[in-house]
Amino acid sequence: MFEVIKEMAGVSGIFLFLLIVMIVWSSVWKLLGLWKAARKNSVAWFIILALVNTVGILEILYIYVFSERKKNNFRAKKKRKRR
């Protein structure tokens, strides 16, 4: 009987640890994504990031892909105007 309880506690301990790691991981990326969206005045992205929980995947995409597009396009347009 005690062996079964010990096994269950061990398995649930692993799941609890993984759950805590996922919560911390998701929270860090969510805060970074929300912070960047707020600084860039991206209201639509801020709302989407605040409401949708994707374990950090959407936030990472926003930070490294979608928020960089405007900056790169602006630099390209600025270079064209100088010529």
C-alpha positions in Angstrom: 0.0 0.0 0.0 2.7 2.5 0.9 4.7 1.7 -2.2 1.7 2.7 -4.4 1.4 6.0 -2.5 5.2 6.6 -2.8 4.9 6.0 -6.6 2.0 8.3 -7.0 3.7 11.0 -5.0 6.8 10.6 -7.2 4.8 10.8 -10.4 2.7 13.7 -9.2 5.9 15.5 -8.0 7.3 15.3 -11.5 4.1 16.7 -13.0 4.0 19.4 -10.4 7.6 20.4 -11.2 6.8 20.4 -14.9 3.6 22.5 -14.3 5.6 25.1 -12.3 8.3 25.3 -15.0 5.6 25.8 -17.7 3.9 28.5 -15.6 7.1 30.4 -15.1 8.1 29.9 -18.8 4.8 31.2 -20.0 4.6 34.1 -17.6 8.0 35.4 -18.5 7.3 35.3 -22.2 3.8 36.8 -21.7 5.2 39.7 -19.7 7.9 40.4 -22.3 5.4 40.2 -25.1 2.9 42.5 -23.4 5.6 44.9 -22.4 6.9 45.1 -26.0 3.4 45.5 -27.4 2.6 48.2 -25.0 5.8 50.1 -25.7 5.0 49.9 -29.5 1.4 51.0 -29.0 0.1 47.8 -30.6 -3.3 47.7 -28.9 -4.6 44.7 -31.0 -1.5 42.6 -30.2 -1.6 43.6 -26.5 -5.2 42.3 -26.3 -4.5 39.1 -28.2 -1.4 38.4 -26.1 -3.3 39.1 -22.9 -6.3 36.8 -23.8 -4.6 33.9 -25.6 -2.5 31.4 -23.6 -0.1 29.5 -25.8 2.7 28.6 -23.4 4.7 31.5 -24.7 4.7 30.5 -28.4 2.6 33.4 -29.6 4.6 35.8 -27.4 7.9 34.6 -28.8 6.6 34.9 -32.4 5.4 38.5 -31.7 8.7 39.5 -30.1 11.0 38.0 -32.8 8.9 38.1 -35.9 5.9 40.4 -36.0 7.3 43.3 -33.9 10.4 43.5 -36.1 8.6 43.7 -39.4 7.7 47.4 -39.1 11.2 48.3 -38.0 12.8 46.6 -40.9 10.2 48.0 -43.4 10.8 51.5 -42.0 14.6 51.2 -42.4 14.2 50.0 -46.0 11.9 52.9 -46.9 14.2 55.4 -45.2 17.2 54.1 -47.3 15.1 54.3 -50.5 14.3 58.0 -49.8 17.9 58.9 -49.3 18.9 57.8 -52.8 
